[in-house]
């Protein structure tokens, strides 16, 4: 596989969403990403520029995690 194709497949497209904690189902999986703890707050959703910066930061952290090979289960599609 060419380098260009590998780079295209290694991209992560993050999104930011507010969620009601009462509707989150606990799972046995955990993902420690210390770089994302302070990135998204309630104030992030007030301005578009803040949202874009938060997305860029999340993308950077997730791509580094993917390329390092840690938590492979997180980046594989679900099999039903």
PDB file of N, CA, C and O in Angstrom:
ATOM      1  N   UNK A   1       0.835  -1.159   0.000  1.00  0.00           N
ATOM      2  CA  UNK A   1       0.000   0.000   0.000  1.00  0.00           C
ATOM      3  C   UNK A   1       0.895   1.243   0.000  1.00  0.00           C
ATOM      4  O   UNK A   1       1.901   1.297   0.708  1.00  0.00           O
ATOM      5  N   UNK A   2       0.519   2.222  -0.791  1.00  0.00           N
ATOM      6  CA  UNK A   2       1.350   3.414  -0.907  1.00  0.00           C
ATOM      7  C   UNK A   2       1.243   4.284   0.353  1.00  0.00           C
ATOM      8  O   UNK A   2       0.308   4.137   1.140  1.00  0.00           O
ATOM      9  N   UNK A   3       2.187   5.168   0.529  1.00  0.00           N
ATOM     10  CA  UNK A   3       2.228   6.057   1.695  1.00  0.00           C
ATOM     11  C   UNK A   3       1.014   6.989   1.705  1.00  0.00           C
ATOM     12  O   UNK A   3       0.453   7.278   2.762  1.00  0.00           O
ATOM     13  N   UNK A   4       0.617   7.451   0.525  1.00  0.00           N
ATOM     14  CA  UNK A   4      -0.530   8.348   0.427  1.00  0.00           C
ATOM     15  C   UNK A   4      -1.805   7.648   0.884  1.00  0.00           C
ATOM     16  O   UNK A   4      -2.629   8.238   1.582  1.00  0.00           O
ATOM     17  N   UNK A   5      -1.960   6.408   0.493  1.00  0.00           N
ATOM     18  CA  UNK A   5      -3.153   5.638   0.875  1.00  0.00           C
ATOM     19  C   UNK A   5      -3.153   5.331   2.373  1.00  0.00           C
ATOM     20  O   UNK A   5      -4.207   5.356   3.009  1.00  0.00           O
ATOM     21  N   UNK A   6      -1.986   5.044   2.936  1.00  0.00           N
ATOM     22  CA  UNK A   6      -1.890   4.789   4.372  1.00  0.00           C
ATOM     23  C   UNK A   6      -2.253   6.036   5.171  1.00  0.00           C
ATOM     24  O   UNK A   6      -2.958   5.948   6.177  1.00  0.00           O
ATOM     25  N   UNK A   7      -1.777   7.191   4.727  1.00  0.00           N
ATOM     26  CA  UNK A   7      -2.109   8.434   5.412  1.00  0.00           C
ATOM     27  C   UNK A   7      -3.610   8.706   5.368  1.00  0.00           C
ATOM     28  O   UNK A   7      -4.188   9.188   6.342  1.00  0.00           O
ATOM     29  N   UNK A   8      -4.233   8.398   4.243  1.00  0.00           N
ATOM     30  CA  UNK A   8      -5.667   8.615   4.105  1.00  0.00           C
ATOM     31  C   UNK A   8      -6.449   7.695   5.043  1.00  0.00           C
ATOM     32  O   UNK A   8      -7.450   8.115   5.623  1.00  0.00           O
ATOM     33  N   UNK A   9      -6.012   6.472   5.194  1.00  0.00           N
ATOM     34  CA  UNK A   9      -6.716   5.522   6.056  1.00  0.00           C
ATOM     35  C   UNK A   9      -6.480   5.786   7.539  1.00  0.00           C
ATOM     36  O   UNK A   9      -7.290   5.377   8.371  1.00  0.00           O
ATOM     37  N   UNK A  10      -5.406   6.449   7.878  1.00  0.00           N
ATOM     38  CA  UNK A  10      -5.083   6.716   9.278  1.00  0.00           C
ATOM     39  C   UNK A  10      -5.728   7.980   9.819  1.00  0.00           C
ATOM     40  O   UNK A  10      -5.501   8.332  10.977  1.00  0.00           O
ATOM     41  N   UNK A  11      -6.519   8.670   9.020  1.00  0.00           N
ATOM     42  CA  UNK A  11      -7.154   9.897   9.482  1.00  0.00           C
ATOM     43  C   UNK A  11      -8.351   9.582  10.371  1.00  0.00           C
ATOM     44  O   UNK A  11      -9.055   8.591  10.175  1.00  0.00           O
ATOM     45  N   UNK A  12      -8.559  10.452  11.352  1.00  0.00           N
ATOM     46  CA  UNK A  12      -9.681  10.336  12.271  1.00  0.00           C
ATOM     47  C   UNK A  12     -10.512  11.596  12.130  1.00  0.00           C
ATOM     48  O   UNK A  12      -9.960  12.697  12.128  1.00  0.00           O
ATOM     49  N   UNK A  13     -11.834  11.462  12.011  1.00  0.00           N
ATOM     50  CA  UNK A  13     -12.703  12.625  11.918  1.00  0.00           C
ATOM     51  C   UNK A  13     -13.547  12.704  13.192  1.00  0.00           C
ATOM     52  O   UNK A  13     -14.559  12.014  13.313  1.00  0.00           O
ATOM     53  N   UNK A  14     -13.127  13.546  14.140  1.00  0.00           N
ATOM     54  CA  UNK A  14     -13.855  13.633  15.405  1.00  0.00           C
ATOM     55  C   UNK A  14     -15.071  14.548  15.304  1.00  0.00           C
ATOM     56  O   UNK A  14     -15.165  15.384  14.405  1.00  0.00           O
ATOM     57  N   UNK A  15     -15.998  14.373  16.242  1.00  0.00           N
ATOM     58  CA  UNK A  15     -17.118  15.290  16.388  1.00  0.00           C
ATOM     59  C   UNK A  15     -17.343  15.509  17.874  1.00  0.00           C
ATOM     60  O   UNK A  15     -16.963  14.681  18.702  1.00  0.00           O
ATOM     61  N   UNK A  16     -17.958  16.619  18.198  1.00  0.00           N
ATOM     62  CA  UNK A  16     -18.208  16.986  19.586  1.00  0.00           C
ATOM     63  C   UNK A  16     -19.714  17.078  19.772  1.00  0.00           C
ATOM     64  O   UNK A  16     -20.423  17.661  18.952  1.00  0.00           O
ATOM     65  N   UNK A  17     -20.184  16.497  20.858  1.00  0.00           N
ATOM     66  CA  UNK A  17     -21.617  16.433  21.097  1.00  0.00           C
ATOM     67  C   UNK A  17     -21.887  16.497  22.592  1.00  0.00           C
ATOM     68  O   UNK A  17     -21.126  15.939  23.383  1.00  0.00           O
ATOM     69  N   UNK A  18     -22.954  17.167  22.984  1.00  0.00           N
ATOM     70  CA  UNK A  18     -23.340  17.155  24.392  1.00  0.00           C
ATOM     71  C   UNK A  18     -24.262  15.970  24.619  1.00  0.00           C
ATOM     72  O   UNK A  18     -25.119  15.663  23.791  1.00  0.00           O
ATOM     73  N   UNK A  19     -24.072  15.313  25.748  1.00  0.00           N
ATOM     74  CA  UNK A  19     -24.820  14.095  26.043  1.00  0.00           C
ATOM     75  C   UNK A  19     -25.344  14.169  27.465  1.00  0.00           C
ATOM     76  O   UNK A  19     -24.657  14.653  28.364  1.00  0.00           O
ATOM     77  N   UNK A  20     -26.546  13.695  27.662  1.00  0.00           N
ATOM     78  CA  UNK A  20     -27.113  13.586  28.992  1.00  0.00           C
ATOM     79  C   UNK A  20     -26.490  12.360  29.668  1.00  0.00           C
ATOM     80  O   UNK A  20     -26.598  11.246  29.154  1.00  0.00           O
ATOM     81  N   UNK A  21     -25.844  12.561  30.808  1.00  0.00           N
ATOM     82  CA  UNK A  21     -25.159  11.472  31.491  1.00  0.00           C
ATOM     83  C   UNK A  21     -26.105  10.353  31.918  1.00  0.00           C
ATOM     84  O   UNK A  21     -25.662   9.220  32.106  1.00  0.00           O
ATOM     85  N   UNK A  22     -27.382  10.641  32.074  1.00  0.00           N
ATOM     86  CA  UNK A  22     -28.338   9.603  32.469  1.00  0.00           C
ATOM     87  C   UNK A  22     -28.575   8.582  31.364  1.00  0.00           C
ATOM     88  O   UNK A  22     -29.051   7.478  31.630  1.00  0.00           O
ATOM     89  N   UNK A  23     -28.247   8.940  30.129  1.00  0.00           N
ATOM     90  CA  UNK A  23     -28.497   8.040  29.010  1.00  0.00           C
ATOM     91  C   UNK A  23     -27.253   7.296  28.537  1.00  0.00           C
ATOM     92  O   UNK A  23     -27.298   6.590  27.529  1.00  0.00           O
ATOM     93  N   UNK A  24     -26.162   7.446  29.247  1.00  0.00           N
ATOM     94  CA  UNK A  24     -24.939   6.744  28.863  1.00  0.00           C
ATOM     95  C   UNK A  24     -24.927   5.367  29.508  1.00  0.00           C
ATOM     96  O   UNK A  24     -25.159   5.226  30.709  1.00  0.00           O
ATOM     97  N   UNK A  25     -24.654   4.358  28.697  1.00  0.00           N
ATOM     98  CA  UNK A  25     -24.598   2.988  29.209  1.00  0.00           C
ATOM     99  C   UNK A  25     -23.153   2.643  29.556  1.00  0.00           C
ATOM    100  O   UNK A  25     -22.263   2.798  28.720  1.00  0.00           O
ATOM    101  N   UNK A  26     -22.914   2.183  30.763  1.00  0.00           N
ATOM    102  CA  UNK A  26     -21.537   1.824  31.124  1.00  0.00           C
ATOM    103  C   UNK A  26     -21.084   0.569  30.383  1.00  0.00           C
ATOM    104  O   UNK A  26     -21.877  -0.335  30.120  1.00  0.00           O
ATOM    105  N   UNK A  27     -19.814   0.534  30.056  1.00  0.00           N
ATOM    106  CA  UNK A  27     -19.234  -0.620  29.382  1.00  0.00           C
ATOM    107  C   UNK A  27     -18.007  -1.081  30.145  1.00  0.00           C
ATOM    108  O   UNK A  27     -17.580  -0.437  31.104  1.00  0.00           O
ATOM    109  N   UNK A  28     -17.452  -2.181  29.722  1.00  0.00           N
ATOM    110  CA  UNK A  28     -16.258  -2.685  30.382  1.00  0.00           C
ATOM    111  C   UNK A  28     -14.989  -2.067  29.804  1.00  0.00           C
ATOM    112  O   UNK A  28     -13.890  -2.354  30.279  1.00  0.00           O
ATOM    113  N   UNK A  29     -15.127  -1.229  28.794  1.00  0.00           N
ATOM    114  CA  UNK A  29     -13.975  -0.624  28.152  1.00  0.00           C
ATOM    115  C   UNK A  29     -13.714   0.766  28.710  1.00  0.00           C
ATOM    116  O   UNK A  29     -14.653   1.521  28.965  1.00  0.00           O
ATOM    117  N   UNK A  30     -12.470   1.102  28.899  1.00  0.00           N
ATOM    118  CA  UNK A  30     -12.091   2.450  29.303  1.00  0.00           C
ATOM    119  C   UNK A  30     -10.982   2.936  28.376  1.00  0.00           C
ATOM    120  O   UNK A  30     -10.204   2.147  27.839  1.00  0.00           O
ATOM    121  N   UNK A  31     -10.933   4.214  28.209  1.00  0.00           N
ATOM    122  CA  UNK A  31      -9.928   4.823  27.351  1.00  0.00           C
ATOM    123  C   UNK A  31      -9.362   6.020  28.085  1.00  0.00           C
ATOM    124  O   UNK A  31     -10.068   7.002  28.312  1.00  0.00           O
ATOM    125  N   UNK A  32      -8.100   5.947  28.454  1.00  0.00           N
ATOM    126  CA  UNK A  32      -7.471   7.047  29.176  1.00  0.00           C
ATOM    127  C   UNK A  32      -6.841   8.009  28.177  1.00  0.00           C
ATOM    128  O   UNK A  32      -5.830   7.702  27.545  1.00  0.00           O
ATOM    129  N   UNK A  33      -7.444   9.146  28.052  1.00  0.00           N
ATOM    130  CA  UNK A  33      -6.898  10.196  27.190  1.00  0.00           C
ATOM    131  C   UNK A  33      -6.801  11.462  28.022  1.00  0.00           C
ATOM    132  O   UNK A  33      -7.741  12.254  28.083  1.00  0.00           O
ATOM    133  N   UNK A  34      -5.676  11.641  28.650  1.00  0.00           N
ATOM    134  CA  UNK A  34      -5.477  12.796  29.520  1.00  0.00           C
ATOM    135  C   UNK A  34      -5.500  14.099  28.729  1.00  0.00           C
ATOM    136  O   UNK A  34      -5.809  15.150  29.291  1.00  0.00           O
ATOM    137  N   UNK A  35      -5.186  14.054  27.454  1.00  0.00           N
ATOM    138  CA  UNK A  35      -5.150  15.264  26.644  1.00  0.00           C
ATOM    139  C   UNK A  35      -6.517  15.841  26.332  1.00  0.00           C
ATOM    140  O   UNK A  35      -6.612  16.992  25.904  1.00  0.00           O
ATOM    141  N   UNK A  36      -7.588  15.066  26.537  1.00  0.00           N
ATOM    142  CA  UNK A  36      -8.932  15.528  26.195  1.00  0.00           C
ATOM    143  C   UNK A  36      -9.736  16.018  27.395  1.00  0.00           C
ATOM    144  O   UNK A  36     -10.845  16.524  27.221  1.00  0.00           O
ATOM    145  N   UNK A  37      -9.209  15.881  28.593  1.00  0.00           N
ATOM    146  CA  UNK A  37      -9.990  16.201  29.793  1.00  0.00           C
ATOM    147  C   UNK A  37     -10.446  17.654  29.841  1.00  0.00           C
ATOM    148  O   UNK A  37     -11.606  17.904  30.169  1.00  0.00           O
ATOM    149  N   UNK A  38      -9.606  18.605  29.536  1.00  0.00           N
ATOM    150  CA  UNK A  38      -9.983  20.009  29.637  1.00  0.00           C
ATOM    151  C   UNK A  38     -10.334  20.654  28.319  1.00  0.00           C
ATOM    152  O   UNK A  38     -10.548  21.865  28.268  1.00  0.00           O
ATOM    153  N   UNK A  39     -10.399  19.886  27.257  1.00  0.00           N
ATOM    154  CA  UNK A  39     -10.620  20.453  25.925  1.00  0.00           C
ATOM    155  C   UNK A  39     -12.071  20.858  25.711  1.00  0.00           C
ATOM    156  O   UNK A  39     -12.338  21.948  25.206  1.00  0.00           O
ATOM    157  N   UNK A  40     -13.013  19.996  26.086  1.00  0.00           N
ATOM    158  CA  UNK A  40     -14.423  20.245  25.829  1.00  0.00           C
ATOM    159  C   UNK A  40     -15.111  20.633  27.134  1.00  0.00           C
ATOM    160  O   UNK A  40     -15.111  19.867  28.097  1.00  0.00           O
ATOM    161  N   UNK A  41     -15.692  21.818  27.156  1.00  0.00           N
ATOM    162  CA  UNK A  41     -16.472  22.292  28.292  1.00  0.00           C
ATOM    163  C   UNK A  41     -17.785  22.861  27.755  1.00  0.00           C
ATOM    164  O   UNK A  41     -18.008  22.874  26.545  1.00  0.00           O
ATOM    165  N   UNK A  42     -18.643  23.327  28.644  1.00  0.00           N
ATOM    166  CA  UNK A  42     -19.900  23.933  28.195  1.00  0.00           C
ATOM    167  C   UNK A  42     -19.651  25.204  27.395  1.00  0.00           C
ATOM    168  O   UNK A  42     -20.426  25.527  26.494  1.00  0.00           O
ATOM    169  N   UNK A  43     -18.589  25.926  27.706  1.00  0.00           N
ATOM    170  CA  UNK A  43     -18.278  27.158  26.983  1.00  0.00           C
ATOM    171  C   UNK A  43     -17.792  26.887  25.567  1.00  0.00           C
ATOM    172  O   UNK A  43     -17.823  27.784  24.724  1.00  0.00           O
ATOM    173  N   UNK A  44     -17.348  25.678  25.293  1.00  0.00           N
ATOM    174  CA  UNK A  44     -16.838  25.322  23.970  1.00  0.00           C
ATOM    175  C   UNK A  44     -17.926  25.438  22.908  1.00  0.00           C
ATOM    176  O   UNK A  44     -17.629  25.738  21.752  1.00  0.00           O
ATOM    177  N   UNK A  45     -19.181  25.206  23.285  1.00  0.00           N
ATOM    178  CA  UNK A  45     -20.268  25.178  22.315  1.00  0.00           C
ATOM    179  C   UNK A  45     -20.849  26.560  22.020  1.00  0.00           C
ATOM    180  O   UNK A  45     -21.747  26.687  21.188  1.00  0.00           O
ATOM    181  N   UNK A  46     -20.346  27.593  22.692  1.00  0.00           N
ATOM    182  CA  UNK A  46     -20.903  28.934  22.492  1.00  0.00           C
ATOM    183  C   UNK A  46     -20.382  29.603  21.237  1.00  0.00           C
ATOM    184  O   UNK A  46     -21.107  30.372  20.606  1.00  0.00           O
ATOM    185  N   UNK A  47     -19.135  29.329  20.858  1.00  0.00           N
ATOM    186  CA  UNK A  47     -18.558  29.953  19.666  1.00  0.00           C
ATOM    187  C   UNK A  47     -18.026  28.886  18.723  1.00  0.00           C
ATOM    188  O   UNK A  47     -17.510  27.853  19.151  1.00  0.00           O
ATOM    189  N   UNK A  48     -18.161  29.155  17.443  1.00  0.00           N
ATOM    190  CA  UNK A  48     -17.729  28.206  16.425  1.00  0.00           C
ATOM    191  C   UNK A  48     -16.217  28.009  16.455  1.00  0.00           C
ATOM    192  O   UNK A  48     -15.735  26.890  16.281  1.00  0.00           O
ATOM    193  N   UNK A  49     -15.475  29.078  16.671  1.00  0.00           N
ATOM    194  CA  UNK A  49     -14.018  28.980  16.665  1.00  0.00           C
ATOM    195  C   UNK A  49     -13.515  28.092  17.798  1.00  0.00           C
ATOM    196  O   UNK A  49     -12.539  27.362  17.627  1.00  0.00           O
ATOM    197  N   UNK A  50     -14.174  28.150  18.952  1.00  0.00           N
ATOM    198  CA  UNK A  50     -13.781  27.290  20.067  1.00  0.00           C
ATOM    199  C   UNK A  50     -14.062  25.825  19.758  1.00  0.00           C
ATOM    200  O   UNK A  50     -13.276  24.946  20.110  1.00  0.00           O
ATOM    201  N   UNK A  51     -15.191  25.568  19.096  1.00  0.00           N
ATOM    202  CA  UNK A  51     -15.518  24.191  18.703  1.00  0.00           C
ATOM    203  C   UNK A  51     -14.497  23.635  17.729  1.00  0.00           C
ATOM    204  O   UNK A  51     -14.070  22.486  17.848  1.00  0.00           O
ATOM    205  N   UNK A  52     -14.108  24.458  16.763  1.00  0.00           N
ATOM    206  CA  UNK A  52     -13.126  24.008  15.770  1.00  0.00           C
ATOM    207  C   UNK A  52     -11.788  23.699  16.432  1.00  0.00           C
ATOM    208  O   UNK A  52     -11.148  22.703  16.094  1.00  0.00           O
ATOM    209  N   UNK A  53     -11.362  24.532  17.363  1.00  0.00           N
ATOM    210  CA  UNK A  53     -10.101  24.285  18.070  1.00  0.00           C
ATOM    211  C   UNK A  53     -10.185  23.002  18.894  1.00  0.00           C
ATOM    212  O   UNK A  53      -9.221  22.239  18.958  1.00  0.00           O
ATOM    213  N   UNK A  54     -11.334  22.764  19.524  1.00  0.00           N
ATOM    214  CA  UNK A  54     -11.507  21.544  20.317  1.00  0.00           C
ATOM    215  C   UNK A  54     -11.468  20.310  19.421  1.00  0.00           C
ATOM    216  O   UNK A  54     -10.895  19.286  19.794  1.00  0.00           O
ATOM    217  N   UNK A  55     -12.072  20.406  18.248  1.00  0.00           N
ATOM    218  CA  UNK A  55     -12.043  19.282  17.304  1.00  0.00           C
ATOM    219  C   UNK A  55     -10.629  18.998  16.826  1.00  0.00           C
ATOM    220  O   UNK A  55     -10.232  17.838  16.716  1.00  0.00           O
ATOM    221  N   UNK A  56      -9.867  20.046  16.543  1.00  0.00           N
ATOM    222  CA  UNK A  56      -8.488  19.858  16.088  1.00  0.00           C
ATOM    223  C   UNK A  56      -7.639  19.199  17.160  1.00  0.00           C
ATOM    224  O   UNK A  56      -6.822  18.327  16.865  1.00  0.00           O
ATOM    225  N   UNK A  57      -7.834  19.615  18.403  1.00  0.00           N
ATOM    226  CA  UNK A  57      -7.088  19.024  19.508  1.00  0.00           C
ATOM    227  C   UNK A  57      -7.465  17.560  19.688  1.00  0.00           C
ATOM    228  O   UNK A  57      -6.596  16.712  19.888  1.00  0.00           O
ATOM    229  N   UNK A  58      -8.762  17.262  19.617  1.00  0.00           N
ATOM    230  CA  UNK A  58      -9.220  15.878  19.757  1.00  0.00           C
ATOM    231  C   UNK A  58      -8.680  15.016  18.625  1.00  0.00           C
ATOM    232  O   UNK A  58      -8.276  13.876  18.853  1.00  0.00           O
ATOM    233  N   UNK A  59      -8.670  15.545  17.417  1.00  0.00           N
ATOM    234  CA  UNK A  59      -8.154  14.804  16.270  1.00  0.00           C
ATOM    235  C   UNK A  59      -6.677  14.471  16.458  1.00  0.00           C
ATOM    236  O   UNK A  59      -6.247  13.348  16.194  1.00  0.00           O
ATOM    237  N   UNK A  60      -5.921  15.436  16.908  1.00  0.00           N
ATOM    238  CA  UNK A  60      -4.490  15.237  17.121  1.00  0.00           C
ATOM    239  C   UNK A  60      -4.235  14.141  18.158  1.00  0.00           C
ATOM    240  O   UNK A  60      -3.402  13.261  17.943  1.00  0.00           O
ATOM    241  N   UNK A  61      -4.949  14.197  19.273  1.00  0.00           N
ATOM    242  CA  UNK A  61      -4.758  13.215  20.345  1.00  0.00           C
ATOM    243  C   UNK A  61      -5.171  11.817  19.885  1.00  0.00           C
ATOM    244  O   UNK A  61      -4.457  10.847  20.135  1.00  0.00           O
ATOM    245  N   UNK A  62      -6.317  11.711  19.217  1.00  0.00           N
ATOM    246  CA  UNK A  62      -6.796  10.398  18.769  1.00  0.00           C
ATOM    247  C   UNK A  62      -5.896   9.794  17.690  1.00  0.00           C
ATOM    248  O   UNK A  62      -5.651   8.588  17.698  1.00  0.00           O
ATOM    249  N   UNK A  63      -5.404  10.616  16.766  1.00  0.00           N
ATOM    250  CA  UNK A  63      -4.509  10.095  15.733  1.00  0.00           C
ATOM    251  C   UNK A  63      -3.186   9.626  16.325  1.00  0.00           C
ATOM    252  O   UNK A  63      -2.640   8.611  15.892  1.00  0.00           O
ATOM    253  N   UNK A  64      -2.667  10.351  17.305  1.00  0.00           N
ATOM    254  CA  UNK A  64      -1.441   9.896  17.979  1.00  0.00           C
ATOM    255  C   UNK A  64      -1.667   8.564  18.669  1.00  0.00           C
ATOM    256  O   UNK A  64      -0.814   7.678  18.619  1.00  0.00           O
ATOM    257  N   UNK A  65      -2.818   8.422  19.313  1.00  0.00           N
ATOM    258  CA  UNK A  65      -3.149   7.180  20.019  1.00  0.00           C
ATOM    259  C   UNK A  65      -3.275   6.020  19.026  1.00  0.00           C
ATOM    260  O   UNK A  65      -2.813   4.911  19.296  1.00  0.00           O
ATOM    261  N   UNK A  66      -3.902   6.284  17.881  1.00  0.00           N
ATOM    262  CA  UNK A  66      -4.082   5.248  16.868  1.00  0.00           C
ATOM    263  C   UNK A  66      -2.745   4.804  16.284  1.00  0.00           C
ATOM    264  O   UNK A  66      -2.507   3.608  16.119  1.00  0.00           O
ATOM    265  N   UNK A  67      -1.876   5.756  15.973  1.00  0.00           N
ATOM    266  CA  UNK A  67      -0.605   5.429  15.350  1.00  0.00           C
ATOM    267  C   UNK A  67       0.359   4.755  16.314  1.00  0.00           C
ATOM    268  O   UNK A  67       1.261   4.036  15.883  1.00  0.00           O
ATOM    269  N   UNK A  68       0.180   4.979  17.617  1.00  0.00           N
ATOM    270  CA  UNK A  68       1.051   4.326  18.593  1.00  0.00           C
ATOM    271  C   UNK A  68       0.680   2.860  18.784  1.00  0.00           C
ATOM    272  O   UNK A  68       1.495   2.071  19.261  1.00  0.00           O
ATOM    273  N   UNK A  69      -0.560   2.485  18.411  1.00  0.00           N
ATOM    274  CA  UNK A  69      -0.973   1.089  18.508  1.00  0.00           C
ATOM    275  C   UNK A  69      -1.634   0.724  19.813  1.00  0.00           C
ATOM    276  O   UNK A  69      -1.913  -0.453  20.043  1.00  0.00           O
ATOM    277  N   UNK A  70      -1.897   1.690  20.682  1.00  0.00           N
ATOM    278  CA  UNK A  70      -2.562   1.405  21.942  1.00  0.00           C
ATOM    279  C   UNK A  70      -4.068   1.393  21.743  1.00  0.00           C
ATOM    280  O   UNK A  70      -4.590   2.136  20.912  1.00  0.00           O
ATOM    281  N   UNK A  71      -4.771   0.557  22.496  1.00  0.00           N
ATOM    282  CA  UNK A  71      -6.227   0.459  22.442  1.00  0.00           C
ATOM    283  C   UNK A  71      -6.729   0.179  21.025  1.00  0.00           C
ATOM    284  O   UNK A  71      -7.558   0.924  20.503  1.00  0.00           O
ATOM    285  N   UNK A  72      -6.237  -0.877  20.410  1.00  0.00           N
ATOM    286  CA  UNK A  72      -6.668  -1.233  19.056  1.00  0.00           C
ATOM    287  C   UNK A  72      -8.167  -1.496  18.981  1.00  0.00           C
ATOM    288  O   UNK A  72      -8.792  -1.224  17.957  1.00  0.00           O
ATOM    289  N   UNK A  73      -8.749  -2.022  20.058  1.00  0.00           N
ATOM    290  CA  UNK A  73     -10.180  -2.323  20.068  1.00  0.00           C
ATOM    291  C   UNK A  73     -11.014  -1.070  19.860  1.00  0.00           C
ATOM    292  O   UNK A  73     -12.109  -1.147  19.302  1.00  0.00           O
ATOM    293  N   UNK A  74     -10.519   0.087  20.299  1.00  0.00           N
ATOM    294  CA  UNK A  74     -11.278   1.329  20.185  1.00  0.00           C
ATOM    295  C   UNK A  74     -11.422   1.768  18.736  1.00  0.00           C
ATOM    296  O   UNK A  74     -12.404   2.420  18.382  1.00  0.00           O
ATOM    297  N   UNK A  75     -10.465   1.422  17.903  1.00  0.00           N
ATOM    298  CA  UNK A  75     -10.456   1.889  16.522  1.00  0.00           C
ATOM    299  C   UNK A  75     -10.934   0.819  15.544  1.00  0.00           C
ATOM    300  O   UNK A  75     -10.814   1.019  14.335  1.00  0.00           O
ATOM    301  N   UNK A  76     -11.464  -0.296  16.010  1.00  0.00           N
ATOM    302  CA  UNK A  76     -11.979  -1.318  15.102  1.00  0.00           C
ATOM    303  C   UNK A  76     -13.495  -1.205  15.031  1.00  0.00           C
ATOM    304  O   UNK A  76     -14.130  -0.837  16.019  1.00  0.00           O
ATOM    305  N   UNK A  77     -14.083  -1.512  13.889  1.00  0.00           N
ATOM    306  CA  UNK A  77     -15.538  -1.419  13.765  1.00  0.00           C
ATOM    307  C   UNK A  77     -16.220  -2.501  14.611  1.00  0.00           C
ATOM    308  O   UNK A  77     -15.664  -3.572  14.852  1.00  0.00           O
ATOM    309  N   UNK A  78     -17.432  -2.188  15.051  1.00  0.00           N
ATOM    310  CA  UNK A  78     -18.192  -3.151  15.848  1.00  0.00           C
ATOM    311  C   UNK A  78     -18.673  -4.293  14.957  1.00  0.00           C
ATOM    312  O   UNK A  78     -19.066  -4.066  13.813  1.00  0.00           O
ATOM    313  N   UNK A  79     -18.644  -5.480  15.462  1.00  0.00           N
ATOM    314  CA  UNK A  79     -19.127  -6.661  14.735  1.00  0.00           C
ATOM    315  C   UNK A  79     -20.384  -7.181  15.429  1.00  0.00           C
ATOM    316  O   UNK A  79     -20.334  -7.579  16.593  1.00  0.00           O
ATOM    317  N   UNK A  80     -21.503  -7.178  14.719  1.00  0.00           N
ATOM    318  CA  UNK A  80     -22.746  -7.670  15.287  1.00  0.00           C
ATOM    319  C   UNK A  80     -23.093  -9.004  14.730  1.00  0.00           C
ATOM    320  O   UNK A  80     -24.117  -9.579  15.097  1.00  0.00           O
TER     321      UNK A  80
END
